Amino acid sequence: MEFPKVALVRRGFPRPRVEDVEEELRRQCARPEIRKKLRPGMSVAITAGSRGISDIPKVLETLVGIVRGAGAEPFIVPAMGSHGGATAEGQLEVLESLGVTERSVGAPIRSSMETVEIGRTPHGIPVYMDRLAAQADGVVVVGRIKQHTDFHSEIESGLLKMAAIGLGKHAGALKLHARGIPGIRDHMVEAGSLVFSSGKILFGVALVENACEETAILEAILPEAVIEREKALLRRARNLAPKLPAEEIDILFVDELGKNYSGTGMDTNVIGRYRIPGVEEPESPKVRYIIVGDLSEASHGNALGVGLADFTTKRLFEKMDFAATNQNVLTSTFVERGKIPLILENDREALEAAVRCNWGVPPERARFVRIPNTLDLRYALVSENLLEEVLAAGDAEIVDGPAELSFDESGNLRPLAESSRLL
């Protein structure tokens, strides 16, 4: 079967960034209203989530030094709801895959799935906190602020979510996800607000990343200011979020899905799919078929999000840990995202299947885009017939091609990520 010729393009995105993350974090924490929160002799829990935040090891290491420099005793607690298979050991493995270890951050990591109830929301929903964090004298909540993959609102994914669902562990995640979209959109804010007003939270550390996965904004936030600051930072994050190079695509090939790229494996804001019953799909981008080729090692077999694709490969399927995937999917209650799409032997067969189902479009005329994942969109392969549109946006240049798609002896596409790192 003939496939469209493709060109490797490099795209530019707005790129504000913090040049020295350690220096900026120390500056933020030196503000008198933040500094006075840390007292000699107190024990301080610092949260670490499951997302692939680019500077998270350095942020945690620096925070550990700041807390210890104030005479307090820091330790790290995993704050990731049900991720890591909803086990204490699994959550340690997730942190290790992100470069967060006791050696890298310079402090003990204490992992437990035990929680305590710290109160109830105005709607009567119990709010939980990691038992070890609750027993500490104070907690510092660290998190990235970004668009949520299930809904849009004034507050989406950030410090309040980390407090309500991350620190709430499996118990907290279940209580909120069991209420569907209202649970994670509305009740999550109430639960997170209760955590921040509980007296246990010393301050939050919010990060916003640019489209190149660099820290663009870093801010220490007092508990009483978290709601308004998170709203403002989310607006900034939206403006910095990466997008696909075209609005209408016949076939989107995603090299890897993974929890290190998005909580849903593939960022729904990028691919234009929610697949939540009763929730209207985004207006753009419009993608007819999605192929996902592989599962990242950092996901430890958790393939939540595979159901967002139409086609996948045997190699992804064989990497799936069904217990970890099912646990995460059932906690979220969004079962469509866990359904396994058509499984093909390799990338070539998956692409042939998508082309065959692309009604009325000659194979060589398919509007095709290939990306390494939904987090890093700086480099993409785009079909020749999309080049004019992509270049007209003014933020892209051709690096190589157009040329035929290149497959290895196993019928899989040659790694795009390797090219991206070299160019």
Protein Blocks (a to p, Z undefined) as FASTA:
>chain_A
ZZdddddddddddfddcfblmlmmmmmmmpmklmmmpcghiacdddddfbdcfklmmmmm
mmmmmmmmnopacdddddehjgghipaklmmmmmmmnopafklnopacdddfbdcdfbdc
fkopacdddfklmmpmbdcddddddddfkbccfblcdfklmmmmmmnommlmmmmmmnoj
mlmmmmmmmmmmmmmmnopambdcdddddfkopafbdcdddfklmmmmmmmmmmmmmmmp
ccdfbfbdfbdcdfbgcfklomnlpafklnopakpghiacdfbdcdfbdcdfbdcfklno
paghjlmpmbdcfklmmmpcfklmmmmmmmnopaklmpccdddfblmlmmmmmmmmmghi
afklpccdddfblkbmmbccddfklmmmmmmnopaccfbdcddddddfkopacdfklmmm
mZZ
